[in-house]
Amino acid sequence: AGLSALTWLPYQTTLPGTGRSVEVGPFKESEWQDGMDLMNLIIREGKSWPFEEEFDTVDAYRGYFLSHSAFVVRTIDPGLDC
């Protein structure tokens, strides 16, 4: 079954209190580099992830973080925080 069984994805909604339109869905290939950059930022901070070494390549990041189903919340409307 896997990801194809989640026929309701992508799921669009509006965040309460902000009115920001968002979508929950699987990571798109165009988002992999941004995902790795954010993960490496968290690793560098050293506060909330059990890694000491950053991911050197997108393939290394994919091998860990995208080895199974991974999802992202993305804004639908352009803005300063998207």
N, C-alpha and C positions, 0 to 999 in steps of 0.2 A: 504494500500500500504506500507507505512513506508520504512524501510531500504531495503527491498527486491525490491522496485521500483528503487533503485539506482544501476542499473545493470552495470554501468561503474566503480563501486568501486570493488576492490581497484584500484586506479589510480596511475600509475607510471610515473615519469617525472625526468628530470635532472634540478637541480637548476642553473640558469644562473650565471656566474661569478665564480662558485665553481666547477662545474662539478659533484657535489654530486648527486648520484641517490637516490631518495626518493619515498615513497609510501604514499598516503593518503587513509585511510581506517578507519573502525570502531575500537574502542578500543578492544584489545584482552584481555581475562581474565588474561593472563600472564603479562599484562601491568598495571593492576589495582593498585597494590601496588606502583609502580613507579609513577603513576599518582597522587595517594593520597600523596605520599611523596613530590612531586613538589607543589601540591596545599597547603600543610601545610607549606612549605617553604615560599610561597607567603603570606600566612596568617600571619606568624611570622614577616615578613618584615613590615607588617602593612601599606603598601603604596597604593596598588592597588586592594584590595579585601574587600568587605564589611563584612567580618567575623572577630570576635575577638577570637573565639575558634577554635582550630584545630580539624580535624576529628580524633576520637579515633580508629575507626575500618574501615576496607575496606567496610563493609556493610553500615556504615553511609555515607561514601564517595559516594558509588554507589547510595544510596538513593537520594543524591542531584545531583551529577555531571553526573551520568550515568542513570538517571531516564528516559531520552529520548535519542534520537540518539546523540552520541558523537563521534567525529572523532579525529584522531591523524595523524601527519606527522612523519613518521619513516624513518631512513636511510635504504637503502637496502644493501649497502656494509659496511662491518665492518670498523671501524676507531675510532679515539680518541673521536669524538663527537657523537657517536651513543649509 
